[in-house]
Amino acid sequence: MGKILDAFLTDQLHVDSGTEQLTPEHKALCEKSMALQNQLAETLNDKQKAILAQLAETKFEESCCAEQAKFERGFRLGVLITSEIYYAQDTFL
């Protein structure tokens, strides 16, 4: 993978996440997920709560890996499209 993409994916180069807003749908899903997790945690003993926390962390890491792979594929596709346009720009004239 390229140096710029590596830096972006390891949070050495990133957009300002403080300016990004969640969509209403995403925000509602996040709130529902947290409420359900808290509701479930109230019914569990300490050992079960630890397992639930491990499960939540593992699912989060799993989704991060999937999102990273999707980002890489999309980024590469964008680069390929851009290079195709530059190399064949005389065909658009």
RATA-V811294 format. One record per residue. RES is the residue in one small letter. SS is DSSP state (H for helix, E for strand, - for the rest). BURIAL is b if it has 24 or more other C-alpha atoms within 12 Angstrom, else e. D_FIRST is the distance of its C-alpha to the first C-alpha in Angstrom with 1 decimal. Layout:
[[RES	SS	BURIAL	D_FIRST] [RES	SS	BURIAL	D_FIRST]]
//
This chain:
[[m	-	e	0.0] [g	-	e	3.8] [k	H	e	6.7] [i	H	e	8.6] [l	H	e	6.7] [d	H	e	6.5] [a	H	e	10.1] [f	H	e	11.1] [l	H	e	10.4] [t	-	e	12.2] [d	-	e	15.0] [q	-	e	14.9] [l	-	e	14.7] [h	-	e	16.5] [v	-	e	19.3] [d	-	e	22.7] [s	H	e	23.2] [g	H	e	26.9] [t	H	e	27.5] [e	-	e	26.0] [q	-	e	28.8] [l	-	e	28.8] [t	-	e	30.5] [p	H	e	34.0] [e	H	e	32.9] [h	H	e	29.9] [k	H	e	32.2] [a	H	e	34.9] [l	H	e	32.7] [c	H	e	31.4] [e	H	e	35.1] [k	H	e	36.3] [s	H	e	33.7] [m	H	e	34.7] [a	H	e	38.4] [l	H	e	38.2] [q	H	e	36.4] [n	H	e	39.0] [q	H	e	41.8] [l	H	e	40.7] [a	H	e	40.3] [e	H	e	43.9] [t	-	e	45.2] [l	-	e	43.3] [n	-	e	44.4] [d	H	e	42.3] [k	H	e	40.7] [q	H	e	39.8] [k	H	e	38.4] [a	H	e	36.1] [i	H	e	34.9] [l	H	e	34.4] [a	H	e	32.4] [q	H	e	30.2] [l	H	e	29.9] [a	H	e	29.0] [e	H	e	26.3] [t	H	e	24.8] [k	H	e	24.9] [f	H	e	23.2] [e	H	e	20.3] [e	H	e	20.2] [s	H	e	20.1] [c	H	e	17.3] [c	H	e	15.1] [a	H	e	16.3] [e	H	e	15.7] [q	H	e	12.1] [a	H	e	11.6] [k	H	e	13.9] [f	H	e	12.2] [e	H	e	8.8] [r	H	e	11.2] [g	H	e	13.4] [f	H	e	11.0] [r	H	e	9.9] [l	H	e	13.6] [g	H	e	14.6] [v	H	e	12.8] [l	H	e	14.4] [i	H	e	17.7] [t	H	e	17.6] [s	H	e	17.1] [e	H	e	19.7] [i	H	e	22.1] [y	H	e	21.8] [y	H	e	22.3] [a	-	e	25.2] [q	H	e	26.6] [d	H	e	30.0] [t	H	e	30.5] [f	H	e	30.8] [l	-	e	33.6]]
//
